[in-house]
Amino acid sequence: MDINQFDHLVTIYRVMNQKTFGFRFSAAIVGGRIRLQRLIDSGLIRTEKKSKSQNGKLYCNASDVLRNESKRLVLLFGSGDVIIADWVGVL
């Protein structure tokens, strides 16, 4: 990775630090719900709940999720179909 690619990646992380992903989308990026939960418990991924209710949606910091991405991407569709593909990075 040369310096321009590194600068580009740092810029992506800095911009995405202000964004959040939902729990299911984050799980698809990092490689599954169990791995995501372990990353949250260890403090590698920051989370927030925007509502006070017990069953409110959990949001994960997008920059943290991208830093801990898996090499495989799990695509989830509303119909219940699941596709596992090799993740093609941004660079």
URGI-V404682 format. One record per pair of residues at least 4 apart in sequence whose C-alpha atoms are under 8 Angstrom apart, sorted by sequence separation. I is the first residue (numbers start at 1). J is the second residue. D is the distance in whole Angstrom. If there is no record, write none. Layout:
# URGI-V404682
{{I	J	D} {I	J	D}}
This chain:
# URGI-V404682
{{1	5	6} {2	6	6} {3	7	6} {4	8	6} {5	9	6} {6	10	6} {7	11	6} {8	12	6} {9	13	6} {10	14	6} {11	15	6} {12	16	6} {13	17	6} {14	18	8} {15	19	8} {16	20	8} {21	25	6} {22	26	6} {23	27	6} {24	28	6} {25	29	7} {26	30	6} {27	31	6} {28	32	6} {31	35	6} {32	36	6} {33	37	6} {34	38	6} {35	39	6} {36	40	6} {37	41	6} {38	42	6} {39	43	6} {40	44	6} {52	56	7} {60	64	8} {61	65	6} {62	66	6} {63	67	6} {64	68	6} {65	69	6} {76	80	7} {77	81	5} {1	6	7} {21	26	6} {27	32	5} {28	33	8} {30	35	7} {31	36	7} {39	44	5} {40	45	5} {51	56	6} {60	65	7} {76	81	6} {77	82	6} {27	33	5} {30	36	6} {39	45	6} {40	46	7} {50	56	7} {51	57	7} {76	82	5} {40	47	7} {49	56	7} {50	57	7} {75	82	6} {76	83	7} {27	35	8} {49	57	6} {50	58	8} {74	82	7} {75	83	5} {24	33	7} {27	36	6} {49	58	5} {50	59	8} {74	83	6} {75	84	6} {26	36	7} {48	58	6} {49	59	6} {74	84	5} {75	85	8} {47	58	7} {48	59	5} {73	84	6} {74	85	6} {47	59	5} {48	60	7} {72	84	7} {73	85	5} {47	60	4} {72	85	6} {73	86	6} {46	60	6} {47	61	6} {72	86	5} {73	87	5} {45	60	7} {46	61	6} {71	86	6} {72	87	5} {45	61	7} {71	87	5} {70	87	8} {46	64	7} {45	64	5} {44	64	7} {45	65	6} {23	57	8} {26	60	7} {22	57	7} {23	58	6} {30	65	7} {22	58	6} {23	59	6} {26	62	8} {29	65	7} {30	66	8} {22	59	5} {23	60	6} {29	66	7} {21	59	6} {22	60	6} {30	68	6} {31	69	7} {20	59	6} {21	60	5} {26	65	6} {30	69	4} {31	70	5} {20	60	5} {21	61	6} {29	69	6} {30	70	5} {31	71	8} {20	61	5} {21	62	6} {29	70	6} {31	72	7} {19	61	6} {20	62	5} {31	73	7} {32	74	8} {18	61	8} {19	62	5} {29	72	8} {30	73	8} {31	74	7} {17	61	6} {18	62	8} {19	63	8} {29	73	6} {16	61	8} {17	62	6} {18	63	8} {28	73	6} {29	74	7} {16	62	6} {17	63	5} {28	74	5} {16	63	5} {17	64	8} {28	75	7} {15	63	8} {28	76	8} {14	63	7} {13	63	5} {12	63	8} {13	66	8} {13	67	8} {9	91	8} {5	91	7}}
